[in-house]
Amino acid sequence: MKATELLQQLRTLHIEVAVVDDNLKINGRKEALTADLLQEIRQNKAALIACLTSERIRFSTIPKATPKARYEVSSAQKRIWLTHQISGSGQAYHMPFACRISGPLNEMAFGQAWYDLALRHESLRTVFRALDGIPYQVINPEPGAVYKQEDIRHLAEPETYINAAMPAVIDAEFSLEDGPLWRVNTWRVADQEHIVSLVMHHIIADGWSMEVLMRDLFGRYNALLETTPAPIDPLPIQYCDFVEWETTVRETAYWADARAYWLNQMAGDIAPVDLRPDFSRPATRTSEGATIRHVLGKTDIDTLRAFARQQDVSLYVVLLTTLNALLYRYANTPDVIIGCPSAGRTHWQLDDQIGLYVNTLPIRNRINRQDSFADLLQRVKETVVEGYEQQAYGLDDLVDELKLSRRSGRGSLFDIAFTMQNEELIEQLNSCLSPQTALTVRDYPFAYHPCKFDWLVDVQEARETLTIDFTYDPGLFEAGRMERLMGHFSHLLDHGRRQPNKPMSRLPIFSGTVPPDLIFVLPRPVTALDSLAETIDKTEASAVDPFRVGRISGERMDFEKRLLAIWQKILMRQTVRFTDDFFQVGGNSLKMVVLFSELQKEFPQNGLVLADLFKFNTIQSLSNHLFPVSQPVEIAAFDV
């Protein structure tokens, strides 16, 4: 029995359970506390303490942080900041939204509503700077210029003009150091018709934040139309308060339990699903993406929902199970890890916040050849429920603690992600508008397909449609291949529903006479370049620590000695080998940024960029990069 179920049972029996000084205290009628129940309580003591601590955390009040000139960043913000430093481009983290507003919009009140919104939410006034390679956030007192209005009623085709301008509006770079990290464009296309575009940087917001922002915007717009506008309603807490509170949560059993769960889930060898790209993988990932779309109508959706109810799972689990099954068959792997974003708002006070709370859960399922689709449904349901219960421990903490080797242009745990959301934002916006405004909000479609993964399966659920988008990196995969994948996904979804008890390895994933258990994706032929790269990798992996003699310049020798000292200081290790992988001996992404900052101070003319350190992450490889040797080098063993 799970701790949550046991706790509910105890409360039903009117047995009080509490945590006092990290111990479990029980108070109840003697006849209710049977020997069997007491034994079960003892067996689940740690889980009950974690569950009660979780409740106490969720229902307590987050305290206000002491006002400071600068605040720490969250783990998620740190990851995005690091990505920005490495790639120098953050379009993949731009979050665009556009809508059409019909009716007599009061432009002055609308502009003021955006300004007031930024006064209410500190996240909209936040910028990010660094001190000695460590990022921090600064909250500006004023929002800055974010609102731009343009009257284009005189144009013959104003919406053609908007569609042409939209890509530049979305892709325009944000300055993390100077801000603002969001912008609004409003185009007046007719007397009572406006198109509004909002672009936010992901470092200050997430998908949930977009709903909060638009709801607060129109709520403030309603207030400004009153004869005597109400003052801005201040928030009880801000994002910086959450970040400081989060550090205290890390000292609780609630967080320790979540940490233990994820470390156990990721125990053993980790091999992210390999889809074998059609093209060579670049050293760094770009933000470019392309999308293949498939739409299911009401009849198909009703059938899937009925199947989900029959199996006692959600539609989300049915679709995620289909993706697991497809990857099992497609990549011929029984160990599947898929990134599944969760809201990450584990405290009741975070519901009305604009900020980066989302946490991507690495949902891992191990699949057996004889598992039926129904078997896998229940397994995926269990891992999803458990994962969401343990989401207090963030992905970034997990990756750092696992000390996984950074892979060129790839994720550490997964390259494939799955999301599912309801298309309700427009409905919510209309419900926020007072009838006196006489305004109607509608969606304004635009083309934008950034890709942070190799492949993202994004599902949008509406009342009468289910839209499935495959967004992928066109630098890795051909469009034709993704179209075939969409067909295989759809076929497997249909046959899994029709034959849930059939072994998954026998479920057909495409039509025709080809045997259904055929693994139809053949390995990419090994080229001479691949063989050479493999030889180099093996040679570097087996190299001993070099104490270089012979044709090595004094400048290089000096560089290596000084670099070794910097490594020892940052990693807090006395013993460091020249071939040690930085990330395998205690390093992480943030320490790499600190290393880069130290190198800039120690060697200001080295010409390095941060991305170089992630590629050349041993002292030997970095030295080879900066001081290439044209002649054979004599190498002798030397213990450092």
C-alpha positions in Angstrom: 0.0 0.0 0.0 1.3 3.5 -0.9 1.9 6.0 1.9 -0.9 8.3 0.6 -3.4 5.4 0.7 -2.3 4.3 4.1 -2.5 7.9 5.4 -6.0 8.2 4.1 -7.0 4.9 5.8 -5.6 6.1 9.1 -7.6 9.3 8.9 -10.7 7.4 8.0 -10.2 5.4 11.3 -9.8 8.8 13.1 -6.1 8.0 13.9 -4.0 11.1 14.1 -0.6 10.9 12.5 2.0 13.7 12.8 5.7 14.4 12.4 7.4 15.8 15.6 11.2 16.3 15.6 11.5 14.0 12.5 9.7 11.2 14.4 6.3 9.7 13.6 3.7 10.3 16.4 0.4 8.3 16.4 -2.7 8.9 18.5 -5.9 6.9 18.1 -8.3 4.4 19.7 -6.6 1.2 20.9 -9.1 -1.0 19.1 -8.4 0.8 15.8 -4.7 0.3 16.1 -4.6 -3.4 15.4 -1.3 -5.3 15.3 -1.5 -5.6 11.5 -2.0 -1.9 11.1 0.8 -1.0 13.4 3.1 -3.4 11.5 2.1 -1.7 8.3 2.8 1.7 9.8 6.3 0.6 10.9 7.1 -0.8 7.5 6.0 2.5 5.8 7.4 4.9 8.5 9.8 6.7 6.3 7.3 7.1 3.4 4.6 8.4 5.9 7.0 11.0 7.3 7.9 12.1 3.7 4.1 12.3 2.8 3.2 14.3 5.9 6.2 16.6 5.4 5.1 17.1 1.8 1.6 18.1 3.0 3.0 20.5 5.6 5.2 22.1 2.9 2.3 22.4 0.5 -0.1 24.0 2.9 2.3 26.2 4.8 3.0 29.8 3.8 6.1 30.7 1.8 7.8 33.5 3.6 8.9 36.8 2.0 12.7 37.0 1.3 14.7 39.8 2.7 15.1 42.5 0.1 18.4 42.3 -1.7 20.3 43.9 -4.6 20.5 40.5 -6.2 18.9 37.1 -5.6 19.9 33.5 -6.4 18.5 31.8 -9.5 16.5 28.5 -9.5 18.0 25.3 -10.9 15.8 25.6 -14.0 16.9 29.2 -14.6 20.5 28.2 -14.1 20.2 25.6 -16.9 18.7 28.0 -19.4 21.3 30.7 -18.5 24.0 28.1 -19.1 22.5 27.1 -22.4 22.4 30.8 -23.4 26.1 31.2 -22.5 27.1 28.1 -24.5 25.1 28.6 -27.6 24.9 32.4 -27.6 21.3 32.1 -29.1 18.1 31.5 -27.2 15.3 31.4 -29.8 14.4 27.9 -28.7 13.5 29.5 -25.3 11.2 32.2 -26.8 7.6 31.7 -25.9 5.2 33.3 -28.4 1.5 33.8 -28.2 -0.9 35.7 -30.5 -4.6 36.5 -30.5 -7.2 38.6 -32.3 -9.2 41.1 -30.3 -12.5 42.2 -31.8 -14.5 45.1 -30.5 -13.9 48.6 -29.2 -10.5 48.2 -27.6 -9.5 51.1 -25.4 -5.8 51.4 -26.5 -4.7 53.6 -23.7 -6.2 51.4 -21.0 -4.8 48.3 -22.8 -1.3 49.8 -22.8 -1.6 50.8 -19.1 -2.7 47.3 -18.3 0.5 45.8 -19.6 2.5 48.3 -17.6 0.6 47.5 -14.4 1.0 43.8 -15.0 4.8 44.2 -14.9 4.5 46.2 -11.6 2.5 43.3 -10.1 4.8 40.5 -11.2 8.5 40.9 -10.4 9.4 38.2 -12.9 8.5 40.6 -15.7 11.1 43.1 -14.3 13.9 40.6 -13.8 17.3 40.4 -15.5 20.2 38.0 -15.1 23.8 38.8 -14.6 26.9 36.9 -13.3 29.6 37.4 -10.7 32.7 35.2 -11.1 30.7 32.9 -13.4 27.7 32.5 -11.0 24.4 33.8 -12.3 22.0 35.8 -10.2 18.8 37.7 -10.8 18.2 41.4 -10.3 14.7 43.0 -10.1 14.4 46.3 -11.8 12.0 48.9 -10.2 10.5 49.8 -13.6 9.3 47.5 -16.4 11.1 49.1 -19.3 9.7 49.6 -22.8 7.9 46.4 -23.7 4.7 47.7 -25.4 4.7 48.7 -29.1 1.5 49.8 -30.9 1.2 50.2 -34.7 -1.8 51.3 -36.7 -1.8 49.6 -40.1 -5.4 50.2 -41.2 -4.1 52.1 -44.2 -2.5 48.9 -45.7 -4.3 47.0 -48.3 -3.5 43.7 -46.7 -2.6 44.4 -43.1 -2.5 40.7 -42.0 -0.1 39.9 -44.8 2.2 42.5 -43.3 1.8 41.0 -39.8 2.5 37.5 -41.0 5.7 38.7 -42.7 6.8 40.6 -39.6 6.0 37.9 -37.1 9.1 35.7 -37.5 11.4 38.7 -36.8 9.2 39.7 -33.8 9.5 36.2 -32.4 13.2 35.6 -33.1 14.6 39.0 -32.0 17.2 38.4 -29.3 16.6 39.2 -25.7 19.4 40.5 -23.5 19.4 38.5 -20.3 21.7 41.1 -18.7 19.7 44.2 -19.6 16.1 43.0 -20.3 13.2 43.4 -20.6 12.7 39.7 -21.3 9.3 40.0 -22.9 7.7 42.2 -25.5 4.2 43.0 -26.8 3.2 44.2 -30.3 -0.3 45.4 -31.0 -1.4 46.0 -34.6 -4.6 47.8 -35.3 -5.9 46.2 -38.6 -9.4 47.7 -38.6 -11.5 50.2 -36.6 -12.5 47.4 -34.1 -9.9 44.7 -34.8 -6.5 44.3 -33.2 -3.8 41.6 -33.5 -1.7 41.2 -30.4 1.6 39.3 -30.2 3.3 38.5 -26.9 6.8 36.9 -26.7 8.4 35.9 -23.4 11.8 34.4 -22.6 11.4 31.0 -20.9 13.8 32.0 -18.2 11.1 34.1 -16.6 8.0 32.2 -17.5 6.5 28.8 -18.5 3.2 27.6 -20.1 1.2 28.0 -17.0 2.6 31.6 -16.6 1.1 32.5 -20.0 -2.4 31.7 -18.7 -1.7 33.7 -15.4 -0.4 36.7 -17.4 -3.3 36.9 -19.8 -5.9 36.5 -17.1 -4.3 39.2 -15.0 -3.9 41.4 -18.0 -7.6 41.4 -18.9 -8.6 41.6 -15.2 -6.5 44.8 -15.0 -8.0 46.1 -18.2 -11.5 45.7 -16.8 -10.5 47.6 -13.7 -9.0 50.5 -15.7 -12.2 51.0 -17.5 -14.0 51.8 -14.2 -14.6 55.5 -13.3 -12.3 55.0 -10.3 -9.8 52.2 -11.1 -8.8 50.0 -8.2 -5.2 50.0 -7.2 -2.9 47.2 -8.3 -3.5 44.2 -6.2 0.0 43.1 -4.9 1.0 39.5 -4.9 1.7 38.0 -1.5 5.0 36.4 -2.8 7.2 36.7 -5.8 9.5 34.3 -7.7 12.6 35.3 -5.6 10.7 34.3 -2.5 10.0 30.9 -4.0 13.7 30.4 -4.8 14.8 31.1 -1.3 12.0 28.9 0.1 13.0 26.1 -2.2 16.5 26.0 -0.5 14.8 25.2 2.8 12.7 22.4 1.2 16.0 20.7 0.3 16.6 20.0 3.9 13.3 18.1 4.4 12.4 14.4 4.2 10.0 15.3 1.4 12.9 16.4 -0.8 15.1 13.5 0.3 12.4 11.0 -0.5 12.0 12.5 -4.0 15.8 12.4 -4.5 16.0 8.8 -3.5 13.1 7.9 -5.8 14.8 9.4 -8.9 18.2 8.1 -8.1 16.7 4.6 -7.9 14.7 5.1 -11.1 18.0 6.1 -12.9 20.1 3.3 -11.4 22.1 1.2 -13.7 23.3 1.9 -17.2 21.5 4.8 -18.9 21.3 4.8 -22.7 19.0 7.4 -24.2 16.9 6.1 -27.1 18.9 6.3 -30.3 16.7 7.1 -33.4 19.8 7.0 -35.6 19.6 10.4 -37.3 19.5 10.7 -41.1 22.2 13.3 -41.0 25.4 13.8 -39.0 24.7 15.3 -35.5 26.3 18.8 -35.1 28.4 19.6 -32.0 25.8 22.0 -30.6 22.1 21.8 -31.0 20.3 24.5 -33.0 16.8 25.8 -32.2 15.4 25.1 -35.7 12.4 22.8 -35.9 9.8 21.5 -38.3 6.4 19.9 -37.6 4.3 17.1 -39.0 0.6 17.3 -37.8 -2.1 14.7 -37.5 -5.6 15.6 -36.3 -8.1 13.1 -34.9 -11.8 13.9 -35.1 -14.5 13.6 -32.4 -15.4 9.9 -33.2 -11.8 8.8 -32.8 -11.3 10.8 -29.6 -14.5 9.4 -28.1 -13.3 5.9 -28.9 -9.9 6.5 -27.3 -11.5 8.1 -24.2 -13.8 5.1 -23.8 -10.8 2.8 -24.1 -8.9 4.8 -21.5 -11.8 4.6 -19.0 -12.0 0.8 -19.7 -8.3 0.4 -18.8 -8.6 2.8 -15.8 -6.0 5.2 -17.2 -6.0 8.7 -18.6 -5.8 9.6 -22.3 -2.4 11.1 -21.5 -1.2 7.6 -20.4 -2.7 6.0 -23.5 -0.7 8.3 -25.8 2.5 8.1 -23.8 2.2 4.3 -23.8 1.9 4.3 -27.6 5.1 6.4 -27.8 6.9 4.0 -25.5 5.8 1.1 -27.6 6.8 2.7 -30.8 10.3 3.5 -29.5 10.6 0.0 -28.2 9.9 -1.4 -31.6 11.5 1.4 -33.7 14.8 1.7 -31.8 14.9 -2.0 -30.6 15.5 -1.0 -27.0 13.7 -2.3 -23.9 14.7 0.7 -21.8 12.9 3.8 -22.8 13.3 7.3 -21.1 11.0 10.1 -22.3 11.0 13.7 -21.0 7.6 14.7 -19.7 7.2 18.3 -18.5 5.2 18.8 -15.3 3.9 22.1 -13.9 6.3 22.0 -11.0 4.0 24.1 -8.8 4.1 21.9 -5.7 2.8 24.7 -3.4 -0.6 26.3 -3.4 0.8 29.8 -3.4 2.5 29.2 -6.8 -0.7 28.9 -8.8 -1.0 32.7 -9.5 2.7 33.2 -10.2 4.5 34.1 -13.4 7.8 32.3 -13.3 9.8 29.3 -14.4 8.4 26.4 -12.3 8.1 23.7 -15.0 10.1 20.6 -14.3 10.8 17.9 -17.0 10.4 14.4 -15.5 12.5 11.6 -17.1 9.8 8.9 -17.2 11.6 5.6 -17.6 9.9 2.3 -18.5 11.5 -1.0 -19.0 9.7 -3.1 -21.5 9.6 -6.9 -21.9 9.1 -8.6 -25.3 6.0 -10.4 -24.1 4.3 -7.4 -22.5 0.9 -6.7 -23.9 -0.2 -3.1 -24.6 -2.5 -3.4 -21.5 0.5 -4.4 -19.4 2.5 -1.4 -20.6 -0.5 0.9 -20.0 -0.5 0.0 -16.3 3.3 0.3 -16.0 3.3 3.7 -17.6 0.4 4.8 -15.4 2.4 3.8 -12.3 5.7 5.5 -13.4 3.8 8.7 -14.4 1.8 8.9 -11.1 5.0 8.2 -9.0 7.0 10.7 -11.1 4.5 13.5 -10.5 4.3 12.7 -6.8 8.1 13.0 -6.6 8.6 16.1 -8.8 10.1 18.1 -6.0 13.5 16.9 -7.1 14.4 18.7 -10.3 15.9 17.3 -13.5 18.9 19.6 -13.3 19.8 18.3 -9.8 19.4 14.8 -11.0 21.6 15.2 -14.0 24.3 16.8 -11.9 24.2 14.1 -9.2 24.3 11.3 -11.7 27.5 12.8 -13.2 26.6 11.8 -16.7 29.0 12.5 -19.5 27.9 15.4 -21.6 27.2 14.2 -25.1 27.8 16.4 -28.1 24.6 18.1 -29.2 22.5 15.7 -27.1 20.6 15.5 -23.8 22.0 13.7 -20.8 19.0 11.5 -20.1 16.7 11.8 -23.1 16.4 13.4 -26.6 12.7 12.7 -27.0 9.9 14.5 -25.1 6.1 14.2 -24.7 3.7 17.0 -23.8 -0.1 17.1 -23.7 -2.2 20.2 -22.9 -5.8 21.4 -23.2 -6.6 24.2 -25.7 -8.5 26.3 -23.2 -6.6 29.6 -23.0 -8.8 31.5 -25.4 -11.9 30.4 -23.6 -10.4 31.5 -20.3 -9.5 34.9 -21.7 -13.0 35.5 -22.9 -14.4 34.5 -19.5 -12.0 37.1 -17.9 -13.5 40.0 -19.9 -16.3 42.0 -18.4 -19.4 42.0 -20.6 -19.2 45.8 -20.6 -16.0 45.7 -22.6 -17.9 44.2 -25.6 -14.6 42.5 -26.6 -14.1 39.0 -28.1 -10.7 37.2 -28.1 -9.9 34.6 -30.8 -6.8 32.6 -31.6 -4.4 34.1 -34.2 -2.4 31.2 -35.9 1.2 31.7 -36.8 4.0 29.4 -37.9 6.7 28.8 -35.2 8.3 25.4 -34.6 11.4 25.7 -32.4 12.9 22.4 -31.3 14.8 21.8 -28.0 14.9 18.0 -28.5 15.6 15.6 -31.3 11.9 14.9 -31.4 8.9 16.4 -29.4 5.5 14.7 -29.5 3.1 17.5 -28.6 -0.6 16.7 -28.1 -3.4 19.4 -27.9 -6.7 18.2 -26.6 -9.9 20.1 -27.5 -13.5 19.1 -27.1 -13.9 17.7 -30.6 -10.3 17.3 -31.9 -7.0 15.9 -30.8 -4.0 17.4 -32.6 -0.8 15.5 -32.5 2.3 17.4 -33.6 5.7 15.8 -34.2 8.2 18.6 -33.9 11.7 17.5 -34.9 15.2 18.8 -35.8 15.3 19.0 -39.6 19.1 18.9 -39.3 18.8 15.4 -38.0 15.8 13.8 -39.7 14.2 13.9 -43.1 10.6 15.0 -43.3 9.6 11.8 -45.1 10.9 9.8 -42.2 8.9 11.7 -39.6 5.8 11.4 -41.8 6.2 7.6 -41.7 6.8 7.8 -38.0 3.5 9.6 -37.6 1.8 6.8 -39.6 3.4 4.1 -37.4 2.3 6.0 -34.2 -1.3 6.2 -35.5 -1.3 2.6 -36.5 0.1 1.4 -33.2 -2.4 3.5 -31.3 -5.3 2.0 -33.2 -4.1 -1.6 -32.9 -3.1 -1.2 -29.2 -6.7 -0.1 -28.5 -8.2 -2.9 -30.6 -5.9 -5.7 -29.3 -4.7 -4.5 -25.8 -3.9 -8.1 -24.6 -1.7 -9.0 -27.6 2.1 -9.1 -27.0 3.4 -5.7 -28.0 6.1 -7.3 -30.2 3.4 -8.7 -32.4 1.3 -5.6 -32.7 1.4 -4.3 -36.3 2.8 -0.8 -36.7 2.2 -0.4 -40.4 -0.1 -1.9 -43.0 1.0 -4.4 -45.6 2.4 -7.9 -45.5 5.7 -7.2 -43.8 6.0 -9.2 -40.5 4.8 -7.0 -37.7 7.7 -7.7 -35.4 10.3 -6.6 -38.0 12.6 -3.8 -36.8 12.3 -1.7 -40.0 14.8 1.0 -39.2 18.2 -0.4 -40.4 21.4 1.0 -38.8 23.1 3.7 -40.7 26.0 2.3 -42.7 29.4 2.8 -40.9 31.5 5.2 -42.8 35.3 5.6 -42.8 34.8 8.8 -40.9 32.8 6.9 -38.2 35.6 4.3 -37.9 38.2 7.0 -37.5 36.2 8.8 -34.9 35.7 5.5 -33.0 39.5 4.8 -33.1 40.2 8.3 -31.8 37.7 7.8 -29.0 39.2 4.5 -28.0 42.7 5.9 -28.1 41.8 8.9 -25.9 39.9 6.7 -23.5 42.9 4.4 -22.9 45.5 7.1 -22.7 47.6 7.3 -19.6 48.2 10.6 -17.8 50.8 12.4 -19.9 53.8 14.2 -18.5 54.8 15.8 -21.7 58.4 15.9 -22.8 60.0 16.4 -26.2 58.4 18.7 -28.7 56.0 20.5 -26.3 56.4 24.3 -25.9 57.1 25.9 -22.6 54.0 27.9 -23.1 51.9 24.8 -23.3 53.6 23.3 -20.3 52.9 26.4 -18.3 49.3 26.4 -19.4 48.7 22.8 -18.4 50.2 23.4 -14.9 48.1 26.5 -14.3 45.0 24.8 -15.7 45.6 21.8 -13.4 45.7 24.2 -10.4 42.4 25.8 -11.5 40.7 22.4 -11.9 41.9 21.3 -8.4 40.5 24.4 -6.9 37.1 24.3 -8.6 36.6 20.5 -8.2 38.2 20.6 -4.7 40.3 17.6 -5.5 44.0 17.2 -5.0 44.3 14.3 -7.5 43.3 15.2 -11.0 44.4 13.3 -14.1 45.1 14.9 -17.4 42.5 12.6 -19.1 39.8 13.0 -16.4 36.4 14.0 -17.8 35.5 17.2 -16.0 31.9 16.0 -15.5 33.0 12.5 -14.2 35.2 13.9 -11.3 32.7 16.2 -9.6 32.1 18.9 -12.3 28.8 20.1 -13.5 27.6 22.8 -15.9 27.7 25.6 -13.4 31.3 24.7 -12.3 32.2 24.7 -16.0 31.0 28.3 -16.3 33.1 29.1 -13.2 36.1 27.4 -14.9 35.5 29.5 -18.0 35.4 32.6 -15.8 38.7 31.6 -14.2 40.3 30.9 -17.5 39.3 34.3 -18.8 41.0 35.9 -15.8 44.1 33.7 -16.0 44.5 33.6 -19.8 42.6 36.7 -21.2 43.9 36.2 -24.7 43.1 32.5 -25.1 40.3 32.9 -27.7 38.2 30.3 -26.0 34.4 30.4 -25.9 32.3 28.6 -23.3 31.1 25.9 -25.8 34.8 24.9 -26.3 35.0 23.7 -22.7 32.0 21.4 -23.1 33.6 19.9 -26.2 37.2 19.7 -24.8 36.4 18.7 -21.2 39.7 17.1 -20.2 43.0 19.0 -19.6 44.6 17.0 -22.3 42.0 17.7 -25.0 41.8 21.4 -24.1 45.6 21.6 -24.3 45.6 19.9 -27.6 42.9 22.3 -28.9 44.9 25.4 -27.9 48.4 24.1 -28.6 48.1 21.6 -31.5 51.3 19.5 -32.0 52.3 18.9 -35.6 55.0 16.3 -34.7 54.7 13.0 -32.8 54.9 13.6 -29.1 56.9 11.4 -26.7 54.6 10.5 -23.8 55.7 9.1 -20.4 53.5 7.9 -17.5 53.3 10.3 -14.6 51.1 10.3 -11.5 49.7 13.7 -10.6 
